Amino acid sequence: MILITGGTGFIGHYIVNELLEAGHELRLLVRNPEGRKFPWQSMVEIVEGDVLDLYSLERAMEGVDYVIHAAAMVSFSKPQRRQMKEINVGGTANVVNVALEKGIKKLVHLSSSSATGRAGKGEWVDEESKWQDKEKHHNYGRSKRAAEMEVYRGLAEGLPAVILNPVMVLGPGDWTENTSRIFATLYKGLPFYNRGVSGYVAARDVARALRLALESDFEKGERFILSAANLSQKEFFGKVAKSLGKKPPGILFPPFLLQPLGWASEMLAYLRGRTALITRETLRSSHQQTFYHGEKAHQLGLSYTPIDEVIEETGKAFLGRGEDRE
């Protein structure tokens, strides 16, 4: 029996499908499941609960052998920092504590490339890159790093665990959220790009890596960065635009305008009582040039799907939604 937290999220849907196809028995911790429908609802056991509710976690882990912890909050909005820290750090601490109490055989923790160290100019980030607090990490990355520290604490107390750090994750999903929103944005038209570089990986490859890590002999806190390819934002936007039959962005956004734009977006959202979609953190992060090594994941038996193929498939899925794609 495998318990999954975050199984109804973007990556969570891929995890559930991957594990069901492999024949595993699943239990999902779900907030407010009443009235919600999932395509695999009849094939899994659903337990109502929350990672911030210890009682529900204890109930959910009863009789469980393994735990995949994928529940997290992703936000780059200043007003949501405290809530994000509670969920990402406090929630992970709760999962670790209950897993220790219940004698779970292995925890597979879905972290983020944001929680890895940084590399010098001309160098690549790998599993050995050191985290430095003095570096300009955004608050989401800091929360995921602190969550990893809870996993390492669990390791020190005897909990077998593996940590996976995916880069930008691509695949069909909710077109208003996550990286899927990029396809909707470029479909409507976007003239600008910036100088950023990042790694990209297919959502289904992340799910496969989680299953392989679960089934592997790795259990001593090994970390695996999941990255199939590194692309500049200009290259990535160009490939996405092509998959949608749209004109690629052709104007380099002036770097000196990034922070003023983020500040203006945050202030406008504040005045309207909304959450800003564009913030100083998101703009600063998108401007960074970070290259990731993802080769260690081959030790799990993972073969990456070519990113061009992932982008093309995701573009077709977006176009296939017809009127819903707006």
ChimeraX attribute file (.defattr): number of C-alpha atoms within 10 A of each C-alpha:
attribute: neighborCount
match mode: 1-to-1
recipient: residues
	/A:1	14
	/A:2	21
	/A:3	26
	/A:4	25
	/A:5	26
	/A:6	25
	/A:7	22
	/A:8	20
	/A:9	16
	/A:10	20
	/A:11	23
	/A:12	22
	/A:13	19
	/A:14	21
	/A:15	27
	/A:16	24
	/A:17	16
	/A:18	20
	/A:19	18
	/A:20	15
	/A:21	9
	/A:22	11
	/A:23	8
	/A:24	14
	/A:25	14
	/A:26	19
	/A:27	22
	/A:28	25
	/A:29	25
	/A:30	20
	/A:31	15
	/A:32	11
	/A:33	14
	/A:34	8
	/A:35	5
	/A:36	7
	/A:37	9
	/A:38	11
	/A:39	8
	/A:40	12
	/A:41	11
	/A:42	9
	/A:43	13
	/A:44	15
	/A:45	14
	/A:46	18
	/A:47	19
	/A:48	15
	/A:49	21
	/A:50	20
	/A:51	25
	/A:52	18
	/A:53	12
	/A:54	16
	/A:55	12
	/A:56	15
	/A:57	24
	/A:58	17
	/A:59	15
	/A:60	24
	/A:61	26
	/A:62	15
	/A:63	13
	/A:64	19
	/A:65	16
	/A:66	23
	/A:67	26
	/A:68	25
	/A:69	23
	/A:70	22
	/A:71	25
	/A:72	24
	/A:73	18
	/A:74	17
	/A:75	21
	/A:76	22
	/A:77	20
	/A:78	15
	/A:79	12
	/A:80	13
	/A:81	16
	/A:82	11
	/A:83	13
	/A:84	23
	/A:85	20
	/A:86	17
	/A:87	21
	/A:88	26
	/A:89	24
	/A:90	19
	/A:91	24
	/A:92	26
	/A:93	23
	/A:94	19
	/A:95	27
	/A:96	27
	/A:97	20
	/A:98	20
	/A:99	25
	/A:100	19
	/A:101	12
	/A:102	15
	/A:103	17
	/A:104	22
	/A:105	17
	/A:106	23
	/A:107	29
	/A:108	23
	/A:109	26
	/A:110	22
	/A:111	27
	/A:112	21
	/A:113	25
	/A:114	21
	/A:115	21
	/A:116	25
	/A:117	18
	/A:118	23
	/A:119	16
	/A:120	9
	/A:121	9
	/A:122	8
	/A:123	11
	/A:124	13
	/A:125	19
	/A:126	22
	/A:127	17
	/A:128	10
	/A:129	13
	/A:130	12
	/A:131	14
	/A:132	11
	/A:133	9
	/A:134	6
	/A:135	9
	/A:136	13
	/A:137	20
	/A:138	17
	/A:139	20
	/A:140	23
	/A:141	20
	/A:142	19
	/A:143	27
	/A:144	27
	/A:145	22
	/A:146	19
	/A:147	25
	/A:148	24
	/A:149	15
	/A:150	21
	/A:151	27
	/A:152	20
	/A:153	15
	/A:154	21
	/A:155	19
	/A:156	12
	/A:157	12
	/A:158	14
	/A:159	24
	/A:160	24
	/A:161	27
	/A:162	26
	/A:163	25
	/A:164	22
	/A:165	22
	/A:166	27
	/A:167	24
	/A:168	20
	/A:169	21
	/A:170	23
	/A:171	23
	/A:172	20
	/A:173	20
	/A:174	15
	/A:175	17
	/A:176	14
	/A:177	11
	/A:178	17
	/A:179	17
	/A:180	20
	/A:181	15
	/A:182	17
	/A:183	24
	/A:184	21
	/A:185	14
	/A:186	20
	/A:187	23
	/A:188	9
	/A:189	14
	/A:190	17
	/A:191	12
	/A:192	15
	/A:193	22
	/A:194	20
	/A:195	15
	/A:196	17
	/A:197	21
	/A:198	22
	/A:199	23
	/A:200	23
	/A:201	24
	/A:202	27
	/A:203	24
	/A:204	21
	/A:205	23
	/A:206	27
	/A:207	21
	/A:208	23
	/A:209	25
	/A:210	25
	/A:211	20
	/A:212	18
	/A:213	27
	/A:214	22
	/A:215	12
	/A:216	13
	/A:217	10
	/A:218	18
	/A:219	19
	/A:220	16
	/A:221	21
	/A:222	13
	/A:223	21
	/A:224	25
	/A:225	23
	/A:226	31
	/A:227	28
	/A:228	23
	/A:229	19
	/A:230	22
	/A:231	17
	/A:232	21
	/A:233	20
	/A:234	19
	/A:235	15
	/A:236	20
	/A:237	22
	/A:238	19
	/A:239	19
	/A:240	24
	/A:241	24
	/A:242	17
	/A:243	21
	/A:244	22
	/A:245	12
	/A:246	16
	/A:247	16
	/A:248	23
	/A:249	19
	/A:250	14
	/A:251	12
	/A:252	12
	/A:253	14
	/A:254	11
	/A:255	12
	/A:256	8
	/A:257	10
	/A:258	19
	/A:259	16
	/A:260	12
	/A:261	15
	/A:262	20
	/A:263	16
	/A:264	15
	/A:265	17
	/A:266	21
	/A:267	15
	/A:268	14
	/A:269	17
	/A:270	13
	/A:271	8
	/A:272	10
	/A:273	9
	/A:274	11
	/A:275	18
	/A:276	22
	/A:277	13
	/A:278	17
	/A:279	25
	/A:280	22
	/A:281	22
	/A:282	17
	/A:283	19
	/A:284	17
	/A:285	18
	/A:286	19
	/A:287	20
	/A:288	14
	/A:289	17
	/A:290	22
	/A:291	22
	/A:292	25
	/A:293	18
	/A:294	24
	/A:295	16
	/A:296	16
	/A:297	21
	/A:298	13
	/A:299	13
	/A:300	19
	/A:301	13
	/A:302	18
	/A:303	14
	/A:304	21
	/A:305	15
	/A:306	13
	/A:307	21
	/A:308	14
	/A:309	12
	/A:310	20
	/A:311	23
	/A:312	18
	/A:313	15
	/A:314	22
	/A:315	24
	/A:316	14
	/A:317	16
	/A:318	24
	/A:319	18
	/A:320	11
	/A:321	10
	/A:322	9
	/A:323	7
	/A:324	9
	/A:325	15
	/A:326	12
